[in-house]
């Protein structure tokens, strides 16, 4: 399951309570998230990936990235691993990087061809406030430990407010971060004195790992305009009698996704 908004949020948008319509609501959220990302030409949920890039022979100190880069983890070319201290990420800290620039006289090199000669490993995705990607949930891992194969995560209080007083702190569709692993909330189970989450482990290119009791859990905070568009899109899909819908997509939704479209510009 991959969604950019939660089941709770869509229920609230449509003024529905939990019940038999949940499966249909989740289906609408999944389709809306996929369609918006496809039309925009970019991803809005952080993912770890290693992507090979092609060097421009005319500008061997610059690398135009094929996707939005939130965090650069490692960089390598035919000359080996490149020291990240010698790399500038543009346009800056408060925007995802679209260009890497080498300093200290270094240039990107290749062996036989510049095609796919540079390997960029990082956290990819677009966000309008990269420094605010994650929010502390106010909860921690209660399993002792949480094994790498476990699909049930025990927390203290799944229904309580998070660090920004928003509740419930865990919702179906949330993307969570536990150390370097991302997990997706598939179900929230409110048990007396023993709240648990059913989770999908190692999602978005990360690896499932063991986590000690007491490790903090953070929740991904998608851009607010993306969340609002996903909820509007999913609500429209939910209200259609047919799938695929026989009605044309509302212009307001198309204009909304157009404003999020990725445009590659060389600097």
C-alpha positions as a Markdown table, in Angstrom:
| # | Residue | x | y | z |
|---|---|---|---|---|
| 1 | Unk | 0.0 | 0.0 | 0.0 |
| 2 | Unk | 1.3 | 3.4 | -1.0 |
| 3 | Unk | -0.6 | 6.5 | -0.2 |
| 4 | Unk | 0.3 | 10.2 | 0.3 |
| 5 | Unk | -2.6 | 10.9 | 2.7 |
| 6 | Unk | -4.1 | 8.7 | 5.5 |
| 7 | Unk | -7.4 | 6.9 | 5.8 |
| 8 | Unk | -8.4 | 9.1 | 8.7 |
| 9 | Unk | -7.8 | 12.2 | 6.7 |
| 10 | Unk | -10.0 | 11.0 | 3.9 |
| 11 | Unk | -12.8 | 9.9 | 6.3 |
| 12 | Unk | -12.7 | 13.4 | 7.8 |
| 13 | Unk | -12.8 | 15.1 | 4.3 |
| 14 | Unk | -15.9 | 13.0 | 3.4 |
| 15 | Unk | -17.4 | 13.2 | 7.0 |
| 16 | Unk | -17.5 | 9.4 | 7.2 |
| 17 | Unk | -16.9 | 7.1 | 10.2 |
| 18 | Unk | -14.9 | 3.9 | 10.3 |
| 19 | Unk | -16.7 | 1.1 | 8.6 |
| 20 | Unk | -17.4 | -0.9 | 5.5 |
| 21 | Unk | -16.3 | 1.8 | 3.1 |
| 22 | Unk | -12.7 | 1.8 | 4.3 |
| 23 | Unk | -11.5 | -0.6 | 1.6 |
| 24 | Unk | -13.0 | 1.6 | -1.1 |
| 25 | Unk | -11.5 | 4.8 | 0.5 |
| 26 | Unk | -8.0 | 3.2 | 0.6 |
| 27 | Unk | -8.4 | 2.1 | -3.0 |
| 28 | Unk | -9.2 | 5.8 | -3.9 |
| 29 | Unk | -6.2 | 7.0 | -1.9 |
| 30 | Unk | -3.8 | 4.6 | -3.7 |
| 31 | Unk | -5.1 | 5.5 | -7.1 |
| 32 | Unk | -5.0 | 9.2 | -6.4 |
| 33 | Unk | -1.5 | 9.1 | -5.1 |
| 34 | Unk | -0.2 | 7.1 | -8.1 |
| 35 | Unk | -2.0 | 9.3 | -10.6 |
| 36 | Unk | -0.7 | 12.6 | -9.1 |
| 37 | Unk | 2.9 | 11.4 | -9.0 |
| 38 | Unk | 2.6 | 10.1 | -12.6 |
| 39 | Unk | 1.2 | 13.4 | -13.9 |
| 40 | Unk | 3.6 | 15.5 | -11.8 |
| 41 | Unk | 6.6 | 13.4 | -12.9 |
| 42 | Unk | 8.0 | 13.3 | -9.4 |
| 43 | Unk | 7.7 | 11.4 | -6.2 |
| 44 | Unk | 6.4 | 13.0 | -3.0 |
| 45 | Unk | 7.3 | 10.3 | -0.5 |
| 46 | Unk | 11.0 | 9.9 | 0.5 |
| 47 | Unk | 12.8 | 6.8 | -0.8 |
| 48 | Unk | 16.3 | 5.5 | -0.7 |
| 49 | Unk | 17.8 | 4.5 | -4.1 |
| 50 | Unk | 21.0 | 4.3 | -6.1 |
| 51 | Unk | 20.6 | 6.0 | -9.5 |
| 52 | Unk | 23.1 | 6.0 | -12.3 |
| 53 | Unk | 23.5 | 9.3 | -14.1 |
| 54 | Unk | 25.1 | 10.4 | -17.3 |
| 55 | Unk | 27.9 | 13.0 | -17.4 |
| 56 | Unk | 27.6 | 16.0 | -19.7 |
| 57 | Unk | 30.9 | 16.1 | -21.6 |
| 58 | Unk | 30.7 | 19.9 | -21.9 |
| 59 | Unk | 30.3 | 20.4 | -18.2 |
| 60 | Unk | 32.2 | 17.6 | -16.4 |
| 61 | Unk | 32.0 | 19.4 | -13.0 |
| 62 | Unk | 28.2 | 19.4 | -12.9 |
| 63 | Unk | 25.6 | 16.7 | -12.8 |
| 64 | Unk | 22.0 | 17.3 | -13.6 |
| 65 | Unk | 20.0 | 15.0 | -11.4 |
| 66 | Unk | 17.2 | 12.8 | -12.9 |
| 67 | Unk | 15.1 | 13.2 | -9.7 |
| 68 | Unk | 14.6 | 15.4 | -6.7 |
| 69 | Unk | 17.3 | 14.7 | -4.1 |
| 70 | Unk | 16.5 | 15.2 | -0.5 |
| 71 | Unk | 19.8 | 13.8 | 1.0 |
| 72 | Unk | 23.0 | 12.8 | -0.7 |
| 73 | Unk | 24.4 | 9.6 | 0.9 |
| 74 | Unk | 27.2 | 8.7 | -1.5 |
| 75 | Unk | 28.6 | 9.6 | -4.9 |
| 76 | Unk | 31.0 | 7.6 | -7.1 |
| 77 | Unk | 32.3 | 7.6 | -10.7 |
| 78 | Unk | 35.1 | 5.7 | -12.5 |
| 79 | Unk | 37.6 | 7.4 | -10.3 |
| 80 | Unk | 36.0 | 5.8 | -7.2 |
| 81 | Unk | 34.1 | 7.3 | -4.3 |
| 82 | Unk | 33.9 | 11.1 | -4.3 |
| 83 | Unk | 34.3 | 13.0 | -1.0 |
| 84 | Unk | 31.0 | 14.6 | -0.2 |
| 85 | Unk | 32.9 | 17.6 | 1.2 |
| 86 | Unk | 33.8 | 18.4 | -2.4 |
| 87 | Unk | 30.2 | 18.4 | -3.6 |
| 88 | Unk | 27.8 | 21.3 | -3.7 |
| 89 | Unk | 24.0 | 20.5 | -3.8 |
| 90 | Unk | 22.0 | 23.1 | -5.6 |
| 91 | Unk | 19.7 | 25.0 | -5.2 |
| 92 | Unk | 20.2 | 24.8 | -1.5 |
| 93 | Unk | 19.4 | 23.4 | 1.9 |
| 94 | Unk | 15.7 | 24.4 | 1.9 |
| 95 | Unk | 14.9 | 22.9 | -1.5 |
| 96 | Unk | 15.6 | 19.4 | -2.9 |
| 97 | Unk | 18.8 | 19.3 | -4.9 |
| 98 | Unk | 18.5 | 19.2 | -8.7 |
| 99 | Unk | 22.2 | 19.7 | -9.6 |
| 100 | Unk | 25.5 | 18.4 | -8.0 |
| 101 | Unk | 28.6 | 20.6 | -8.5 |
| 102 | Unk | 32.1 | 19.3 | -7.8 |
| 103 | Unk | 34.6 | 21.7 | -6.2 |
| 104 | Unk | 38.4 | 21.5 | -5.4 |
| 105 | Unk | 39.2 | 21.0 | -9.1 |
| 106 | Unk | 37.5 | 17.6 | -9.3 |
| 107 | Unk | 35.6 | 16.5 | -12.4 |
| 108 | Unk | 33.3 | 13.6 | -13.1 |
| 109 | Unk | 35.2 | 10.8 | -14.9 |
| 110 | Unk | 34.2 | 7.7 | -16.8 |
| 111 | Unk | 35.9 | 4.6 | -18.2 |
| 112 | Unk | 34.5 | 3.9 | -21.6 |
| 113 | Unk | 31.4 | 6.1 | -21.8 |
| 114 | Unk | 29.8 | 9.0 | -19.9 |
| 115 | Unk | 26.5 | 7.2 | -20.1 |
| 116 | Unk | 25.3 | 6.2 | -16.6 |
| 117 | Unk | 28.9 | 6.7 | -15.4 |
| 118 | Unk | 28.1 | 8.4 | -12.0 |
| 119 | Unk | 26.3 | 6.5 | -9.2 |
| 120 | Unk | 24.3 | 8.7 | -6.9 |
| 121 | Unk | 22.9 | 7.1 | -3.7 |
| 122 | Unk | 20.5 | 9.2 | -1.6 |
| 123 | Unk | 17.1 | 9.9 | -0.3 |
| 124 | Unk | 14.9 | 11.0 | -3.3 |
| 125 | Unk | 11.6 | 12.8 | -3.4 |
| 126 | Unk | 10.2 | 16.4 | -3.5 |
| 127 | Unk | 9.2 | 18.4 | -0.5 |
| 128 | Unk | 8.8 | 22.2 | 0.0 |
| 129 | Unk | 10.4 | 22.0 | 3.4 |
| 130 | Unk | 13.0 | 19.3 | 3.5 |
| 131 | Unk | 14.1 | 20.2 | 7.0 |
| 132 | Unk | 10.6 | 19.3 | 8.2 |
| 133 | Unk | 10.3 | 15.9 | 6.5 |
| 134 | Unk | 9.8 | 14.0 | 9.8 |
| 135 | Unk | 7.9 | 14.7 | 13.0 |
| 136 | Unk | 8.4 | 13.0 | 16.3 |
| 137 | Unk | 5.4 | 10.8 | 17.0 |
| 138 | Unk | 5.8 | 11.1 | 20.7 |
| 139 | Unk | 6.0 | 7.3 | 20.9 |
| 140 | Unk | 8.7 | 4.7 | 20.8 |
| 141 | Unk | 9.3 | 1.0 | 20.0 |
| 142 | Unk | 8.0 | -1.0 | 22.9 |
| 143 | Unk | 9.0 | -4.4 | 21.6 |
| 144 | Unk | 12.2 | -5.7 | 23.2 |
| 145 | Unk | 13.5 | -5.7 | 20.6 |
| 146 | Unk | 11.5 | -5.3 | 17.3 |
| 147 | Unk | 12.9 | -8.0 | 15.1 |
| 148 | Unk | 13.7 | -7.4 | 11.4 |
| 149 | Unk | 10.9 | -9.8 | 10.4 |
| 150 | Unk | 8.2 | -8.6 | 12.7 |
| 151 | Unk | 5.1 | -7.2 | 11.1 |
| 152 | Unk | 3.5 | -6.0 | 14.4 |
| 153 | Unk | 4.9 | -3.0 | 16.1 |
| 154 | Unk | 4.0 | -2.3 | 19.8 |
| 155 | Unk | 3.7 | 1.3 | 20.9 |
| 156 | Unk | 2.6 | 3.0 | 24.1 |
| 157 | Unk | -0.5 | 4.8 | 22.9 |
| 158 | Unk | -1.5 | 4.7 | 19.2 |
| 159 | Unk | -4.4 | 7.0 | 19.7 |
| 160 | Unk | -2.7 | 9.8 | 21.5 |
| 161 | Unk | -1.5 | 13.1 | 20.1 |
| 162 | Unk | 2.0 | 13.5 | 18.5 |
| 163 | Unk | 4.6 | 16.1 | 19.3 |
| 164 | Unk | 2.6 | 18.8 | 17.4 |
| 165 | Unk | -0.6 | 17.9 | 19.2 |
| 166 | Unk | -2.2 | 16.2 | 16.2 |
| 167 | Unk | -4.1 | 13.0 | 16.9 |
| 168 | Unk | -4.2 | 10.1 | 16.4 |
| 169 | Unk | -0.5 | 9.9 | 16.2 |
| 170 | Unk | -0.6 | 6.7 | 14.1 |
| 171 | Unk | -3.0 | 6.3 | 11.2 |
| 172 | Unk | -3.4 | 3.8 | 8.4 |
| 173 | Unk | -1.3 | 5.0 | 5.5 |
| 174 | Unk | 1.4 | 6.8 | 7.6 |
| 175 | Unk | 5.0 | 6.3 | 6.6 |
| 176 | Unk | 7.1 | 5.9 | 9.8 |
| 177 | Unk | 10.9 | 6.2 | 10.3 |
| 178 | Unk | 12.6 | 4.0 | 12.9 |
| 179 | Unk | 16.3 | 4.7 | 12.7 |
| 180 | Unk | 17.2 | 4.2 | 9.0 |
| 181 | Unk | 14.2 | 2.0 | 8.2 |
| 182 | Unk | 10.9 | 3.2 | 6.8 |
| 183 | Unk | 7.7 | 1.3 | 7.6 |
| 184 | Unk | 4.1 | 1.7 | 6.4 |
| 185 | Unk | 1.2 | 1.5 | 8.8 |
| 186 | Unk | -1.3 | -1.0 | 7.4 |
| 187 | Unk | -3.6 | -1.2 | 10.5 |
| 188 | Unk | -4.0 | 0.4 | 13.9 |
| 189 | Unk | -5.0 | -2.1 | 16.6 |
| 190 | Unk | -6.2 | -0.5 | 19.9 |
| 191 | Unk | -5.8 | -3.2 | 22.5 |
| 192 | Unk | -6.3 | -2.6 | 26.3 |
| 193 | Unk | -2.9 | -1.6 | 27.6 |
| 194 | Unk | -1.1 | -3.0 | 24.5 |
| 195 | Unk | -1.5 | -0.9 | 21.4 |
| 196 | Unk | -0.1 | -2.4 | 18.2 |
| 197 | Unk | 0.4 | -1.4 | 14.6 |
| 198 | Unk | 0.4 | -3.8 | 11.7 |
| 199 | Unk | 3.2 | -2.6 | 9.5 |
| 200 | Unk | 4.9 | -3.2 | 6.2 |
| 201 | Unk | 8.7 | -3.3 | 6.8 |
| 202 | Unk | 11.6 | -1.9 | 4.9 |
| 203 | Unk | 9.6 | 0.1 | 2.4 |
| 204 | Unk | 10.7 | 2.9 | 0.0 |
| 205 | Unk | 14.1 | 1.3 | -0.7 |
| 206 | Unk | 15.1 | 0.8 | 3.0 |
| 207 | Unk | 16.0 | -2.4 | 4.7 |
| 208 | Unk | 14.2 | -4.0 | 7.5 |
| 209 | Unk | 16.3 | -4.1 | 10.7 |
| 210 | Unk | 16.1 | -5.0 | 14.3 |
| 211 | Unk | 15.4 | -2.0 | 16.6 |
| 212 | Unk | 15.9 | -1.8 | 20.4 |
| 213 | Unk | 13.2 | -1.0 | 22.8 |
| 214 | Unk | 12.8 | 2.8 | 23.4 |
| 215 | Unk | 13.9 | 3.9 | 19.9 |
| 216 | Unk | 11.9 | 7.0 | 18.8 |
| 217 | Unk | 9.4 | 6.7 | 16.0 |
| 218 | Unk | 8.9 | 9.6 | 13.5 |
| 219 | Unk | 6.1 | 10.2 | 11.1 |
| 220 | Unk | 6.6 | 11.5 | 7.5 |
| 221 | Unk | 4.9 | 14.9 | 6.9 |
| 222 | Unk | 4.1 | 15.3 | 3.2 |
| 223 | Unk | 3.8 | 18.8 | 1.8 |
| 224 | Unk | 0.4 | 20.2 | 2.8 |
| 225 | Unk | -0.6 | 21.1 | -0.8 |
| 226 | Unk | 0.2 | 17.6 | -1.9 |
| 227 | Unk | -2.0 | 16.1 | 0.9 |
| 228 | Unk | -4.8 | 18.5 | 0.1 |
| 229 | Unk | -4.7 | 17.6 | -3.6 |
| 230 | Unk | -4.5 | 13.8 | -2.8 |
| 231 | Unk | -7.6 | 14.1 | -0.6 |
| 232 | Unk | -9.5 | 16.1 | -3.2 |
| 233 | Unk | -8.5 | 13.7 | -5.9 |
| 234 | Unk | -9.4 | 10.6 | -3.8 |
| 235 | Unk | -12.7 | 12.1 | -2.7 |
| 236 | Unk | -13.7 | 12.7 | -6.4 |
| 237 | Unk | -12.7 | 9.1 | -7.3 |
| 238 | Unk | -14.6 | 7.7 | -4.3 |
| 239 | Unk | -17.8 | 9.6 | -5.4 |
| 240 | Unk | -17.7 | 8.3 | -8.9 |
| 241 | Unk | -20.1 | 5.4 | -9.7 |
| 242 | Unk | -17.7 | 3.7 | -12.1 |
| 243 | Unk | -14.0 | 2.8 | -12.1 |
| 244 | Unk | -12.3 | 4.0 | -14.1 |
| 245 | Unk | -14.5 | 7.0 | -13.9 |
| 246 | Unk | -16.7 | 7.8 | -16.9 |
| 247 | Unk | -16.6 | 11.5 | -16.0 |
| 248 | Unk | -13.7 | 13.8 | -17.0 |
| 249 | Unk | -11.3 | 14.8 | -14.3 |
| 250 | Unk | -12.2 | 18.2 | -12.8 |
| 251 | Unk | -10.1 | 21.1 | -14.1 |
| 252 | Unk | -9.3 | 22.2 | -10.6 |
| 253 | Unk | -7.6 | 18.9 | -9.9 |
| 254 | Unk | -5.6 | 19.1 | -13.1 |
| 255 | Unk | -4.5 | 22.6 | -12.4 |
| 256 | Unk | -3.4 | 21.5 | -8.9 |
| 257 | Unk | -1.2 | 18.7 | -10.2 |
| 258 | Unk | 0.2 | 21.0 | -12.9 |
| 259 | Unk | 1.6 | 23.3 | -10.2 |
| 260 | Unk | 3.6 | 20.4 | -8.8 |
| 261 | Unk | 5.0 | 19.2 | -12.1 |
| 262 | Unk | 8.8 | 18.6 | -12.2 |
| 263 | Unk | 10.7 | 20.8 | -14.7 |
| 264 | Unk | 14.4 | 20.1 | -15.3 |
| 265 | Unk | 16.5 | 23.2 | -15.7 |
| 266 | Unk | 20.3 | 23.2 | -16.1 |
| 267 | Unk | 22.0 | 25.9 | -14.0 |
